[in-house]
Amino acid sequence: MSQKPYKYCQSCSMPLSKDPNGGGTEADGSLSPRFCSFCYADGRFTAPDMTVDDMRLLVKNKVKEMGFPGFLASFFTLSIPNLERWKTK
């Protein structure tokens, strides 16, 4: 069964094209088509106990570190609860 290609990490919403490692890895070492290397490695989430609110705060702070204003950083986190990782929670 082939999976549809994703443009954004389905955990943090980072553009997968910006991942310096090309994406996260599955347990067999293959690249994950859904998650970035910051969120997913070896077939597991790197922070399995993280909540959607934790992720939104982490992303907001990271975007602000990159020089974006707070209101824009908040805007970038609006879609996170709709990503695949969080939809089932």
Contact map, one row per residue, 1 for C-alpha under 8 A:
11100000000000000000000000000000000000000000000000000000000000000000000000000000000000000
11110000000000000000000000000000000000000000000000000000000000000000000000000000000000000
11111000000000000000000000000000100000000000000000000000000000000000000000000000000000000
01111100000000000000000000000000000000000000000000000000000000000000000000000000000000000
00111110000000000000000000000000110000000000000000000000000000000000000000000000000000000
00011111110000010000000000000000110000000000000000000000000000000000000000000000000000000
00001111100000111000000000000000000000000000000000000000000000000000000000000000000000000
00000111110011110000000000000000011000000000000000000000000000000000000000000000000000000
00000111111111110000000000000000011100000000000000000000000000000000000000000000000000000
00000101111110000000000000000000011000000000000000000000000000000000000000000000001110000
00000000111110000000000000000000001100100000000000000000000000000000000000000001001111000
00000000111111000000000000000000000000100000000000000011001000000000000000000001001000000
00000001111111100000000000000000000000000000000000000000000000000000000000001011001000000
00000001100111110110000000000000000100000000000000000000000000000000000000000000000000000
00000011100011111110000000000000000000000000000000000000000000000000000000000000000000000
00000111100001111110011000000000001100000000000000000000000000000000000000000000000000000
00000010000000111110010000000000000000000000000000000000000000000000000000000000000000000
00000000000001111111010000000000000000000000000000000000000000000000000000000000000000000
00000000000001111111111000000000000110000000000000000000000000000000000000000000000000000
00000000000000000111111000000000000000000000000000000000000000000000000000000000000000000
00000000000000000011111100000000000010000000000000000000000000000000000000000000000000000
00000000000000011111111100000010000110000000000000000000000000000000000000000000000000000
00000000000000010011111110000011111110000000000000000000000000000000000000000000000000000
00000000000000000000111111000011111111111100000000000000000000000000000000000000000000000
00000000000000000000001111111111000010011110000000000000000000000000000000000000000000000
00000000000000000000000111111111000000011111000000000000000000000000000000000000000000000
00000000000000000000000011111100000000001111000000000000000000000000000000000000000000000
00000000000000000000000011111100000000000110000000000000000000000000000000000000000000000
00000000000000000000000011111110000000000100000000000000000000000000000000000000000000000
00000000000000000000000011111111000000000000000000000000000000000000000000000000000000000
00000000000000000000011111001111100000000000000000000000000000000000000000000000000000000
00000000000000000000001111000111111100000000000000000000000000000000000000000000000000000
00101100000000000000001100000011111000000000000000000000000000000000000000000000000000000
00001101110000000000001100000001111100000000000000000000000000000000000000000000000000000
00000001111000010000001100000001111110110000000000000000000000000000000000000000000000000
00000000101001010010011100000001011111110000000000000000000000000000000000000000000000000
00000000000000000010111110000000001111111000000000000000000000000000000000000000000000000
00000000000000000000000100000000000111111000010000000000000000000000000000000000000000000
00000000001100000000000100000000001111111000111000000000000000000000000000000000000000000
00000000000000000000000111000000001111111111110000000000000000000000000000000000000000000
00000000000000000000000111100000000011111111110000000000000000000000000000000000000000000
00000000000000000000000111111000000000011111000000000000000000000000000000000000000000000
00000000000000000000000011110000000000011111100000000000000000000000000000000000000000000
00000000000000000000000001100000000000011111110100000000000000000000000000000000000000000
00000000000000000000000000000000000000111011111100000000000000000000000000000000000000000
00000000000000000000000000000000000001111001111100000000000000000000000000000000000000000
00000000000000000000000000000000000000100000111111000000000000000000000000000000000000000
00000000000000000000000000000000000000000001111111000000000000000000000000000000000000000
00000000000000000000000000000000000000000000001111100000000000000000000000000000000000000
00000000000000000000000000000000000000000000001111110110000000000000000000000000000000000
00000000000000000000000000000000000000000000000011111110000000000000000000000000000000000
00000000000000000000000000000000000000000000000001111111000000000000000000000001100001000
00000000000000000000000000000000000000000000000000111111100000000000000000000000000000000
00000000000000000000000000000000000000000000000001111111110000000000000000000000000000000
00000000000100000000000000000000000000000000000001111111111000000000000000000001000000000
00000000000100000000000000000000000000000000000000011111111100000000000000001101000000000
00000000000000000000000000000000000000000000000000001111111110000000000000000000000000000
00000000000000000000000000000000000000000000000000000111111111000000000000000000000000000
00000000000100000000000000000000000000000000000000000011111111100000000010001000000000000
00000000000000000000000000000000000000000000000000000001111111110000010011011000000000000
00000000000000000000000000000000000000000000000000000000111111111000000010000000000000000
00000000000000000000000000000000000000000000000000000000011111111100000000000000000000000
00000000000000000000000000000000000000000000000000000000001111111111000010000000000000000
00000000000000000000000000000000000000000000000000000000000111111111110010000000000000000
00000000000000000000000000000000000000000000000000000000000011111111000000000000000000000
00000000000000000000000000000000000000000000000000000000000001111111000000000000000000000
00000000000000000000000000000000000000000000000000000000000000111111100000000000000000000
00000000000000000000000000000000000000000000000000000000000000111111110110000000000000000
00000000000000000000000000000000000000000000000000000000000000010011111110000000000000000
00000000000000000000000000000000000000000000000000000000000100010001111111000000000000000
00000000000000000000000000000000000000000000000000000000000000000000111111100000000000000
00000000000000000000000000000000000000000000000000000000000000000001111111110000000000000
00000000000000000000000000000000000000000000000000000000001110110001111111111000000000000
00000000000000000000000000000000000000000000000000000000000100000000011111111100000000000
00000000000000000000000000000000000000000000000000000000000000000000001111111100000000000
00000000000000000000000000000000000000000000000000000000000100000000000111111110000000000
00000000000010000000000000000000000000000000000000000001001100000000000011111111000000000
00000000000000000000000000000000000000000000000000000001000000000000000001111111100000000
00000000000010000000000000000000000000000000000000000000000000000000000000011111111000000
00000000001110000000000000000000000000000000000000010011000000000000000000001111111001000
00000000000000000000000000000000000000000000000000010000000000000000000000000111111001100
00000000000000000000000000000000000000000000000000000000000000000000000000000011111101100
00000000011110000000000000000000000000000000000000000000000000000000000000000011111111100
00000000011000000000000000000000000000000000000000000000000000000000000000000000011111110
00000000011000000000000000000000000000000000000000000000000000000000000000000000001111111
00000000001000000000000000000000000000000000000000010000000000000000000000000001111111111
00000000000000000000000000000000000000000000000000000000000000000000000000000000111111111
00000000000000000000000000000000000000000000000000000000000000000000000000000000000111111
00000000000000000000000000000000000000000000000000000000000000000000000000000000000011111
